Amino acid sequence: MTDVMMDLETLSTRPHGVVLIIGAIRFNRGERWDKNIDEKELKKLDVFYRRIKINSCVHSGLHIDETTEKWWREQEPSVQYEALHHPDRVTLKTALREFKEWFGSDSRTKIWGNGSGFDCSILGEAYARCGIEKPWKFWMERDLRTVMDLAGLYSSDLPQYKKHHALWDCYRQIIGFQMCERTLARI
């Protein structure tokens, strides 16, 4: 597989925002995935998912934004719990090292985020602030929003299950990518 869809949950939209969760799924271009899967099927995929200790991010100089904190408080309790309160967490450095190991060193692997200035930028900055080399080069970054714009698709066209859960967001974004592939192939 040569593509990784990555999604972050954060406490800021700034490039040096606190990272609450890193979620990622490997996929191949040209695949067709079922839009309706359950949690068991999701976990059978090649996935990465780590919740991160907020204090470890703050100690690394990452930013918390009051507006983003307020936004999280307005989410459903189960969403808040997963992102903010679930006790199963690792330090930022541990999560970054584990993600780097999971990502691997294949120079053909592309990393996708949902926006050119969000997921890859924030995670890249976290790597820099922790003094760990990120596992991808800048030219390997890809942006789903641009592909969706070219295909004339909107986020509302994607399945709407379990929003703001990094792993499910990755899955939804892969479905979006696959929809874009089919749409653009017909043009």
Biotite code that builds the C-alpha atoms (Angstrom):
import biotite.structure as struc

atoms = struc.array([
    struc.Atom([0.000, 0.000, 0.000], chain_id="A", res_id=1, res_name="MET", atom_name="CA", element="C"),
    struc.Atom([1.375, 3.402, -0.880], chain_id="A", res_id=2, res_name="THR", atom_name="CA", element="C"),
    struc.Atom([-1.092, 5.822, 0.702], chain_id="A", res_id=3, res_name="ASP", atom_name="CA", element="C"),
    struc.Atom([-1.916, 6.756, 4.298], chain_id="A", res_id=4, res_name="VAL", atom_name="CA", element="C"),
    struc.Atom([-4.972, 8.804, 5.235], chain_id="A", res_id=5, res_name="MET", atom_name="CA", element="C"),
    struc.Atom([-4.263, 10.642, 8.478], chain_id="A", res_id=6, res_name="MET", atom_name="CA", element="C"),
    struc.Atom([-6.613, 12.634, 10.711], chain_id="A", res_id=7, res_name="ASP", atom_name="CA", element="C"),
    struc.Atom([-5.918, 14.545, 13.899], chain_id="A", res_id=8, res_name="LEU", atom_name="CA", element="C"),
    struc.Atom([-8.127, 15.733, 16.685], chain_id="A", res_id=9, res_name="GLU", atom_name="CA", element="C"),
    struc.Atom([-6.600, 18.879, 18.176], chain_id="A", res_id=10, res_name="THR", atom_name="CA", element="C"),
    struc.Atom([-7.106, 21.626, 20.753], chain_id="A", res_id=11, res_name="LEU", atom_name="CA", element="C"),
    struc.Atom([-6.149, 24.385, 18.314], chain_id="A", res_id=12, res_name="SER", atom_name="CA", element="C"),
    struc.Atom([-6.274, 25.076, 14.596], chain_id="A", res_id=13, res_name="THR", atom_name="CA", element="C"),
    struc.Atom([-2.839, 26.714, 14.659], chain_id="A", res_id=14, res_name="ARG", atom_name="CA", element="C"),
    struc.Atom([0.133, 24.891, 13.109], chain_id="A", res_id=15, res_name="PRO", atom_name="CA", element="C"),
    struc.Atom([1.491, 24.243, 16.621], chain_id="A", res_id=16, res_name="HIS", atom_name="CA", element="C"),
    struc.Atom([-1.790, 23.012, 18.110], chain_id="A", res_id=17, res_name="GLY", atom_name="CA", element="C"),
    struc.Atom([-2.073, 20.401, 20.852], chain_id="A", res_id=18, res_name="VAL", atom_name="CA", element="C"),
    struc.Atom([-2.677, 16.980, 19.282], chain_id="A", res_id=19, res_name="VAL", atom_name="CA", element="C"),
    struc.Atom([-5.331, 14.985, 21.136], chain_id="A", res_id=20, res_name="LEU", atom_name="CA", element="C"),
    struc.Atom([-5.489, 11.972, 18.799], chain_id="A", res_id=21, res_name="ILE", atom_name="CA", element="C"),
    struc.Atom([-3.618, 10.665, 15.767], chain_id="A", res_id=22, res_name="ILE", atom_name="CA", element="C"),
    struc.Atom([-5.617, 8.352, 13.522], chain_id="A", res_id=23, res_name="GLY", atom_name="CA", element="C"),
    struc.Atom([-4.415, 6.850, 10.240], chain_id="A", res_id=24, res_name="ALA", atom_name="CA", element="C"),
    struc.Atom([-5.336, 4.087, 7.794], chain_id="A", res_id=25, res_name="ILE", atom_name="CA", element="C"),
    struc.Atom([-3.295, 2.620, 4.914], chain_id="A", res_id=26, res_name="ARG", atom_name="CA", element="C"),
    struc.Atom([-5.093, 2.244, 1.585], chain_id="A", res_id=27, res_name="PHE", atom_name="CA", element="C"),
    struc.Atom([-4.431, 1.597, -2.075], chain_id="A", res_id=28, res_name="ASN", atom_name="CA", element="C"),
    struc.Atom([-5.575, 3.860, -4.846], chain_id="A", res_id=29, res_name="ARG", atom_name="CA", element="C"),
    struc.Atom([-8.145, 2.221, -7.072], chain_id="A", res_id=30, res_name="GLY", atom_name="CA", element="C"),
    struc.Atom([-9.711, 0.189, -4.256], chain_id="A", res_id=31, res_name="GLU", atom_name="CA", element="C"),
    struc.Atom([-13.429, 0.272, -3.562], chain_id="A", res_id=32, res_name="ARG", atom_name="CA", element="C"),
    struc.Atom([-14.353, 0.087, 0.091], chain_id="A", res_id=33, res_name="TRP", atom_name="CA", element="C"),
    struc.Atom([-17.784, -0.542, 1.545], chain_id="A", res_id=34, res_name="ASP", atom_name="CA", element="C"),
    struc.Atom([-19.395, 2.634, 2.873], chain_id="A", res_id=35, res_name="LYS", atom_name="CA", element="C"),
    struc.Atom([-21.087, 0.717, 5.675], chain_id="A", res_id=36, res_name="ASN", atom_name="CA", element="C"),
    struc.Atom([-18.695, -1.148, 7.941], chain_id="A", res_id=37, res_name="ILE", atom_name="CA", element="C"),
    struc.Atom([-18.704, -1.772, 11.666], chain_id="A", res_id=38, res_name="ASP", atom_name="CA", element="C"),
    struc.Atom([-16.026, -1.227, 14.275], chain_id="A", res_id=39, res_name="GLU", atom_name="CA", element="C"),
    struc.Atom([-14.720, -4.819, 14.007], chain_id="A", res_id=40, res_name="LYS", atom_name="CA", element="C"),
    struc.Atom([-14.192, -4.448, 10.253], chain_id="A", res_id=41, res_name="GLU", atom_name="CA", element="C"),
    struc.Atom([-12.533, -1.067, 10.739], chain_id="A", res_id=42, res_name="LEU", atom_name="CA", element="C"),
    struc.Atom([-10.012, -2.536, 13.175], chain_id="A", res_id=43, res_name="LYS", atom_name="CA", element="C"),
    struc.Atom([-9.101, -5.297, 10.676], chain_id="A", res_id=44, res_name="LYS", atom_name="CA", element="C"),
    struc.Atom([-7.618, -2.648, 8.381], chain_id="A", res_id=45, res_name="LEU", atom_name="CA", element="C"),
    struc.Atom([-4.016, -1.467, 8.728], chain_id="A", res_id=46, res_name="ASP", atom_name="CA", element="C"),
    struc.Atom([-4.748, 1.309, 11.231], chain_id="A", res_id=47, res_name="VAL", atom_name="CA", element="C"),
    struc.Atom([-2.895, 3.538, 13.672], chain_id="A", res_id=48, res_name="PHE", atom_name="CA", element="C"),
    struc.Atom([-4.740, 5.170, 16.576], chain_id="A", res_id=49, res_name="TYR", atom_name="CA", element="C"),
    struc.Atom([-3.266, 6.894, 19.620], chain_id="A", res_id=50, res_name="ARG", atom_name="CA", element="C"),
    struc.Atom([-4.800, 9.210, 22.182], chain_id="A", res_id=51, res_name="ARG", atom_name="CA", element="C"),
    struc.Atom([-2.229, 11.661, 23.544], chain_id="A", res_id=52, res_name="ILE", atom_name="CA", element="C"),
    struc.Atom([-1.665, 13.136, 26.993], chain_id="A", res_id=53, res_name="LYS", atom_name="CA", element="C"),
    struc.Atom([-2.469, 16.836, 26.752], chain_id="A", res_id=54, res_name="ILE", atom_name="CA", element="C"),
    struc.Atom([0.203, 17.861, 29.274], chain_id="A", res_id=55, res_name="ASN", atom_name="CA", element="C"),
    struc.Atom([2.908, 16.218, 27.165], chain_id="A", res_id=56, res_name="SER", atom_name="CA", element="C"),
    struc.Atom([1.850, 18.431, 24.252], chain_id="A", res_id=57, res_name="CYS", atom_name="CA", element="C"),
    struc.Atom([1.840, 21.572, 26.372], chain_id="A", res_id=58, res_name="VAL", atom_name="CA", element="C"),
    struc.Atom([5.334, 20.703, 27.679], chain_id="A", res_id=59, res_name="HIS", atom_name="CA", element="C"),
    struc.Atom([6.462, 20.461, 24.053], chain_id="A", res_id=60, res_name="SER", atom_name="CA", element="C"),
    struc.Atom([5.246, 24.013, 23.406], chain_id="A", res_id=61, res_name="GLY", atom_name="CA", element="C"),
    struc.Atom([2.027, 23.166, 21.588], chain_id="A", res_id=62, res_name="LEU", atom_name="CA", element="C"),
    struc.Atom([-0.919, 25.561, 21.687], chain_id="A", res_id=63, res_name="HIS", atom_name="CA", element="C"),
    struc.Atom([-4.404, 25.346, 23.220], chain_id="A", res_id=64, res_name="ILE", atom_name="CA", element="C"),
    struc.Atom([-7.014, 27.653, 21.722], chain_id="A", res_id=65, res_name="ASP", atom_name="CA", element="C"),
    struc.Atom([-9.997, 28.791, 23.827], chain_id="A", res_id=66, res_name="GLU", atom_name="CA", element="C"),
    struc.Atom([-12.328, 28.750, 20.812], chain_id="A", res_id=67, res_name="THR", atom_name="CA", element="C"),
    struc.Atom([-11.416, 25.148, 20.032], chain_id="A", res_id=68, res_name="THR", atom_name="CA", element="C"),
    struc.Atom([-11.827, 24.157, 23.688], chain_id="A", res_id=69, res_name="GLU", atom_name="CA", element="C"),
    struc.Atom([-15.315, 25.719, 23.632], chain_id="A", res_id=70, res_name="LYS", atom_name="CA", element="C"),
    struc.Atom([-16.121, 23.850, 20.401], chain_id="A", res_id=71, res_name="TRP", atom_name="CA", element="C"),
    struc.Atom([-15.157, 20.521, 22.051], chain_id="A", res_id=72, res_name="TRP", atom_name="CA", element="C"),
    struc.Atom([-17.394, 21.309, 25.050], chain_id="A", res_id=73, res_name="ARG", atom_name="CA", element="C"),
    struc.Atom([-20.328, 21.675, 22.621], chain_id="A", res_id=74, res_name="GLU", atom_name="CA", element="C"),
    struc.Atom([-19.847, 18.177, 21.172], chain_id="A", res_id=75, res_name="GLN", atom_name="CA", element="C"),
    struc.Atom([-21.748, 15.094, 22.310], chain_id="A", res_id=76, res_name="GLU", atom_name="CA", element="C"),
    struc.Atom([-20.479, 13.569, 25.598], chain_id="A", res_id=77, res_name="PRO", atom_name="CA", element="C"),
    struc.Atom([-19.192, 10.415, 23.856], chain_id="A", res_id=78, res_name="SER", atom_name="CA", element="C"),
    struc.Atom([-17.172, 12.534, 21.397], chain_id="A", res_id=79, res_name="VAL", atom_name="CA", element="C"),
    struc.Atom([-15.771, 14.652, 24.251], chain_id="A", res_id=80, res_name="GLN", atom_name="CA", element="C"),
    struc.Atom([-14.863, 11.537, 26.237], chain_id="A", res_id=81, res_name="TYR", atom_name="CA", element="C"),
    struc.Atom([-12.968, 9.946, 23.340], chain_id="A", res_id=82, res_name="GLU", atom_name="CA", element="C"),
    struc.Atom([-11.025, 13.095, 22.486], chain_id="A", res_id=83, res_name="ALA", atom_name="CA", element="C"),
    struc.Atom([-10.459, 14.630, 25.900], chain_id="A", res_id=84, res_name="LEU", atom_name="CA", element="C"),
    struc.Atom([-11.128, 12.280, 28.804], chain_id="A", res_id=85, res_name="HIS", atom_name="CA", element="C"),
    struc.Atom([-10.476, 8.668, 27.773], chain_id="A", res_id=86, res_name="HIS", atom_name="CA", element="C"),
    struc.Atom([-7.713, 7.501, 30.150], chain_id="A", res_id=87, res_name="PRO", atom_name="CA", element="C"),
    struc.Atom([-5.813, 5.329, 27.625], chain_id="A", res_id=88, res_name="ASP", atom_name="CA", element="C"),
    struc.Atom([-3.227, 7.898, 26.495], chain_id="A", res_id=89, res_name="ARG", atom_name="CA", element="C"),
    struc.Atom([0.470, 8.034, 25.674], chain_id="A", res_id=90, res_name="VAL", atom_name="CA", element="C"),
    struc.Atom([2.912, 10.933, 25.651], chain_id="A", res_id=91, res_name="THR", atom_name="CA", element="C"),
    struc.Atom([3.296, 12.960, 22.480], chain_id="A", res_id=92, res_name="LEU", atom_name="CA", element="C"),
    struc.Atom([6.840, 11.668, 21.907], chain_id="A", res_id=93, res_name="LYS", atom_name="CA", element="C"),
    struc.Atom([5.680, 8.058, 22.295], chain_id="A", res_id=94, res_name="THR", atom_name="CA", element="C"),
    struc.Atom([2.825, 8.598, 19.833], chain_id="A", res_id=95, res_name="ALA", atom_name="CA", element="C"),
    struc.Atom([5.129, 10.268, 17.313], chain_id="A", res_id=96, res_name="LEU", atom_name="CA", element="C"),
    struc.Atom([7.726, 7.481, 17.548], chain_id="A", res_id=97, res_name="ARG", atom_name="CA", element="C"),
    struc.Atom([5.032, 4.805, 17.221], chain_id="A", res_id=98, res_name="GLU", atom_name="CA", element="C"),
    struc.Atom([3.453, 6.568, 14.239], chain_id="A", res_id=99, res_name="PHE", atom_name="CA", element="C"),
    struc.Atom([6.861, 6.870, 12.573], chain_id="A", res_id=100, res_name="LYS", atom_name="CA", element="C"),
    struc.Atom([7.472, 3.148, 13.055], chain_id="A", res_id=101, res_name="GLU", atom_name="CA", element="C"),
    struc.Atom([3.967, 2.277, 11.755], chain_id="A", res_id=102, res_name="TRP", atom_name="CA", element="C"),
    struc.Atom([4.308, 4.657, 8.768], chain_id="A", res_id=103, res_name="PHE", atom_name="CA", element="C"),
    struc.Atom([7.599, 3.072, 7.720], chain_id="A", res_id=104, res_name="GLY", atom_name="CA", element="C"),
    struc.Atom([10.340, 4.346, 5.464], chain_id="A", res_id=105, res_name="SER", atom_name="CA", element="C"),
    struc.Atom([9.026, 3.519, 1.980], chain_id="A", res_id=106, res_name="ASP", atom_name="CA", element="C"),
    struc.Atom([9.718, 6.673, -0.021], chain_id="A", res_id=107, res_name="SER", atom_name="CA", element="C"),
    struc.Atom([6.666, 5.951, -2.210], chain_id="A", res_id=108, res_name="ARG", atom_name="CA", element="C"),
    struc.Atom([4.194, 6.264, 0.688], chain_id="A", res_id=109, res_name="THR", atom_name="CA", element="C"),
    struc.Atom([2.032, 9.371, 0.368], chain_id="A", res_id=110, res_name="LYS", atom_name="CA", element="C"),
    struc.Atom([0.395, 10.948, 3.420], chain_id="A", res_id=111, res_name="ILE", atom_name="CA", element="C"),
    struc.Atom([-3.055, 12.478, 3.019], chain_id="A", res_id=112, res_name="TRP", atom_name="CA", element="C"),
    struc.Atom([-4.735, 15.062, 5.207], chain_id="A", res_id=113, res_name="GLY", atom_name="CA", element="C"),
    struc.Atom([-8.070, 16.819, 4.916], chain_id="A", res_id=114, res_name="ASN", atom_name="CA", element="C"),
    struc.Atom([-6.722, 20.251, 4.060], chain_id="A", res_id=115, res_name="GLY", atom_name="CA", element="C"),
    struc.Atom([-3.339, 21.460, 2.885], chain_id="A", res_id=116, res_name="SER", atom_name="CA", element="C"),
    struc.Atom([-2.603, 23.387, 6.068], chain_id="A", res_id=117, res_name="GLY", atom_name="CA", element="C"),
    struc.Atom([-3.990, 21.238, 8.850], chain_id="A", res_id=118, res_name="PHE", atom_name="CA", element="C"),
    struc.Atom([-3.227, 17.570, 9.616], chain_id="A", res_id=119, res_name="ASP", atom_name="CA", element="C"),
    struc.Atom([0.188, 17.205, 7.958], chain_id="A", res_id=120, res_name="CYS", atom_name="CA", element="C"),
    struc.Atom([1.298, 20.684, 9.051], chain_id="A", res_id=121, res_name="SER", atom_name="CA", element="C"),
    struc.Atom([0.291, 20.221, 12.683], chain_id="A", res_id=122, res_name="ILE", atom_name="CA", element="C"),
    struc.Atom([1.789, 16.745, 12.990], chain_id="A", res_id=123, res_name="LEU", atom_name="CA", element="C"),
    struc.Atom([4.949, 17.907, 11.213], chain_id="A", res_id=124, res_name="GLY", atom_name="CA", element="C"),
    struc.Atom([5.288, 20.761, 13.715], chain_id="A", res_id=125, res_name="GLU", atom_name="CA", element="C"),
    struc.Atom([4.789, 18.342, 16.622], chain_id="A", res_id=126, res_name="ALA", atom_name="CA", element="C"),
    struc.Atom([7.648, 16.226, 15.243], chain_id="A", res_id=127, res_name="TYR", atom_name="CA", element="C"),
    struc.Atom([9.860, 19.320, 14.953], chain_id="A", res_id=128, res_name="ALA", atom_name="CA", element="C"),
    struc.Atom([9.108, 20.511, 18.495], chain_id="A", res_id=129, res_name="ARG", atom_name="CA", element="C"),
    struc.Atom([9.881, 17.053, 19.881], chain_id="A", res_id=130, res_name="CYS", atom_name="CA", element="C"),
    struc.Atom([13.150, 16.819, 17.947], chain_id="A", res_id=131, res_name="GLY", atom_name="CA", element="C"),
    struc.Atom([12.022, 13.740, 15.995], chain_id="A", res_id=132, res_name="ILE", atom_name="CA", element="C"),
    struc.Atom([12.365, 13.527, 12.234], chain_id="A", res_id=133, res_name="GLU", atom_name="CA", element="C"),
    struc.Atom([8.948, 13.063, 10.642], chain_id="A", res_id=134, res_name="LYS", atom_name="CA", element="C"),
    struc.Atom([8.523, 9.895, 8.569], chain_id="A", res_id=135, res_name="PRO", atom_name="CA", element="C"),
    struc.Atom([7.590, 11.670, 5.332], chain_id="A", res_id=136, res_name="TRP", atom_name="CA", element="C"),
    struc.Atom([9.090, 14.394, 3.146], chain_id="A", res_id=137, res_name="LYS", atom_name="CA", element="C"),
    struc.Atom([7.120, 17.513, 2.248], chain_id="A", res_id=138, res_name="PHE", atom_name="CA", element="C"),
    struc.Atom([6.626, 16.364, -1.332], chain_id="A", res_id=139, res_name="TRP", atom_name="CA", element="C"),
    struc.Atom([4.795, 13.241, -0.104], chain_id="A", res_id=140, res_name="MET", atom_name="CA", element="C"),
    struc.Atom([1.932, 15.286, 1.413], chain_id="A", res_id=141, res_name="GLU", atom_name="CA", element="C"),
    struc.Atom([-1.450, 15.159, -0.314], chain_id="A", res_id=142, res_name="ARG", atom_name="CA", element="C"),
    struc.Atom([-4.665, 17.116, 0.274], chain_id="A", res_id=143, res_name="ASP", atom_name="CA", element="C"),
    struc.Atom([-8.102, 15.513, 0.098], chain_id="A", res_id=144, res_name="LEU", atom_name="CA", element="C"),
    struc.Atom([-10.044, 18.814, 0.035], chain_id="A", res_id=145, res_name="ARG", atom_name="CA", element="C"),
    struc.Atom([-8.391, 19.824, -3.231], chain_id="A", res_id=146, res_name="THR", atom_name="CA", element="C"),
    struc.Atom([-9.213, 16.459, -4.842], chain_id="A", res_id=147, res_name="VAL", atom_name="CA", element="C"),
    struc.Atom([-12.817, 16.721, -3.641], chain_id="A", res_id=148, res_name="MET", atom_name="CA", element="C"),
    struc.Atom([-13.075, 20.248, -5.061], chain_id="A", res_id=149, res_name="ASP", atom_name="CA", element="C"),
    struc.Atom([-11.762, 19.061, -8.441], chain_id="A", res_id=150, res_name="LEU", atom_name="CA", element="C"),
    struc.Atom([-14.317, 16.230, -8.433], chain_id="A", res_id=151, res_name="ALA", atom_name="CA", element="C"),
    struc.Atom([-17.166, 18.533, -7.389], chain_id="A", res_id=152, res_name="GLY", atom_name="CA", element="C"),
    struc.Atom([-17.815, 16.597, -4.170], chain_id="A", res_id=153, res_name="LEU", atom_name="CA", element="C"),
    struc.Atom([-18.569, 17.996, -0.733], chain_id="A", res_id=154, res_name="TYR", atom_name="CA", element="C"),
    struc.Atom([-18.045, 16.630, 2.759], chain_id="A", res_id=155, res_name="SER", atom_name="CA", element="C"),
    struc.Atom([-21.845, 16.320, 2.985], chain_id="A", res_id=156, res_name="SER", atom_name="CA", element="C"),
    struc.Atom([-21.628, 13.725, 0.155], chain_id="A", res_id=157, res_name="ASP", atom_name="CA", element="C"),
    struc.Atom([-19.641, 11.405, 2.447], chain_id="A", res_id=158, res_name="LEU", atom_name="CA", element="C"),
    struc.Atom([-21.012, 8.981, 5.036], chain_id="A", res_id=159, res_name="PRO", atom_name="CA", element="C"),
    struc.Atom([-21.783, 10.877, 8.229], chain_id="A", res_id=160, res_name="GLN", atom_name="CA", element="C"),
    struc.Atom([-21.047, 8.285, 10.927], chain_id="A", res_id=161, res_name="TYR", atom_name="CA", element="C"),
    struc.Atom([-18.972, 8.934, 14.075], chain_id="A", res_id=162, res_name="LYS", atom_name="CA", element="C"),
    struc.Atom([-17.756, 12.426, 13.194], chain_id="A", res_id=163, res_name="LYS", atom_name="CA", element="C"),
    struc.Atom([-14.761, 13.811, 15.095], chain_id="A", res_id=164, res_name="HIS", atom_name="CA", element="C"),
    struc.Atom([-13.364, 10.352, 15.770], chain_id="A", res_id=165, res_name="HIS", atom_name="CA", element="C"),
    struc.Atom([-9.983, 10.337, 14.033], chain_id="A", res_id=166, res_name="ALA", atom_name="CA", element="C"),
    struc.Atom([-10.112, 6.737, 12.788], chain_id="A", res_id=167, res_name="LEU", atom_name="CA", element="C"),
    struc.Atom([-13.669, 6.987, 11.464], chain_id="A", res_id=168, res_name="TRP", atom_name="CA", element="C"),
    struc.Atom([-12.819, 10.352, 9.918], chain_id="A", res_id=169, res_name="ASP", atom_name="CA", element="C"),
    struc.Atom([-9.932, 8.650, 8.081], chain_id="A", res_id=170, res_name="CYS", atom_name="CA", element="C"),
    struc.Atom([-12.262, 5.950, 6.808], chain_id="A", res_id=171, res_name="TYR", atom_name="CA", element="C"),
    struc.Atom([-14.816, 8.530, 5.647], chain_id="A", res_id=172, res_name="ARG", atom_name="CA", element="C"),
    struc.Atom([-12.039, 10.499, 3.929], chain_id="A", res_id=173, res_name="GLN", atom_name="CA", element="C"),
    struc.Atom([-10.829, 7.360, 2.108], chain_id="A", res_id=174, res_name="ILE", atom_name="CA", element="C"),
    struc.Atom([-14.396, 6.761, 0.918], chain_id="A", res_id=175, res_name="ILE", atom_name="CA", element="C"),
    struc.Atom([-14.373, 10.376, -0.304], chain_id="A", res_id=176, res_name="GLY", atom_name="CA", element="C"),
    struc.Atom([-11.084, 9.828, -2.107], chain_id="A", res_id=177, res_name="PHE", atom_name="CA", element="C"),
    struc.Atom([-12.468, 6.728, -3.812], chain_id="A", res_id=178, res_name="GLN", atom_name="CA", element="C"),
    struc.Atom([-15.597, 8.627, -4.869], chain_id="A", res_id=179, res_name="MET", atom_name="CA", element="C"),
    struc.Atom([-13.338, 11.330, -6.330], chain_id="A", res_id=180, res_name="CYS", atom_name="CA", element="C"),
    struc.Atom([-11.262, 8.750, -8.208], chain_id="A", res_id=181, res_name="GLU", atom_name="CA", element="C"),
    struc.Atom([-14.385, 7.383, -9.905], chain_id="A", res_id=182, res_name="ARG", atom_name="CA", element="C"),
    struc.Atom([-15.765, 10.839, -10.666], chain_id="A", res_id=183, res_name="THR", atom_name="CA", element="C"),
    struc.Atom([-12.494, 12.171, -12.093], chain_id="A", res_id=184, res_name="LEU", atom_name="CA", element="C"),
    struc.Atom([-11.964, 8.989, -14.157], chain_id="A", res_id=185, res_name="ALA", atom_name="CA", element="C"),
    struc.Atom([-15.219, 9.767, -16.025], chain_id="A", res_id=186, res_name="ARG", atom_name="CA", element="C"),
    struc.Atom([-14.156, 13.302, -16.927], chain_id="A", res_id=187, res_name="ILE", atom_name="CA", element="C"),
])
